[in-house]
Amino acid sequence: MFYFGTNTKQLLGRKLHEEVVEIASHLAKFNQAVQLFVLPTMPLLVPLKKMSFGSGLWIGPQEISGAQGNTTGEISANLIKELDADLVMVGHAERRALGLTEADLAAQIKNCQENDLKIIYCIGEKTQQENLNKRREVFKKQLIVLKDLQIPWALIGYEPVWSIGVNGTPAGISYIEQSFTIINEVLNELELDTKNFPLCYGGSVNIENAEEIASLKLCDGLFVGRSAWSKDGFRNVFEKAFSGYRSSHDLSV
């Protein structure tokens, strides 16, 4: 299975959200070996979910609350489940940068687990790290929560923090491959079945590099930012990425 999706930002308007979901829904209908997803800004979750009905496209929020109480302004996992969301993003680098701790993220994951919500769990190192052991330490610290909470399945969104955003520096293909290898090794060390934790890459993904990244043997998908925030952008990057994935993966499995 090839996973491909995007999360939007707060300033992206309704019209562009609808364009992206329209093309993503169309692609989802006609590509059985693919799972597509769009994680929109929260106010558009319900209308976009309705737009995608019957396509197989996953729609979900960019965060939920880790709180257990009944607090003004928080969004509960229970409500998100009632709204028929498919996937919840947890741990995006920008959310971590606002002060979320590993304990906060664990609480969010636990709430998703208790409400039978799938997650895409974002991990990644803050600065480019050539020391493989130090990179491993970062990944293990972030991934151990999946073992502690006995999470049976999660998409892993690997996004090197230094590579995301407008000013991000694209990571080299060998660096990405090294990181995927280390992440798989850490999952095995934690006795987590790698088949249940597919790896998606996100970080300055665009039409020029999507095919090469998706062709990596350990790459199960791409998690794309601004390059996918239009109908043509989403379709074009997806087609490049899926072409790369098909070239190196057995889609009969």
Secondary structure, 3 states (H helix, E strand, C coil): CEEEEEECCCCCCHHHHHHHHHHHHHHHHCCCCEEEEEECCHHHHHHHHHHCCCCCCEECCCCCCCCCCCCCCCCCHHHHHHCCCCEEEECCHHHHHCCCCHHHHHHHHHHHHHCCCEEEEEECCCCCCCCHHHHHHHHHHHHHHHHHCCCCCCEEEECCHHHCCCCCCCCCHHHHHHHHHHHHHHHHHCCCCHHHCCEEECCCCCCCCHHHHHCCCCCCEEEECHHHCCHHHHHHHHHHHHHHHHHHCCCCC
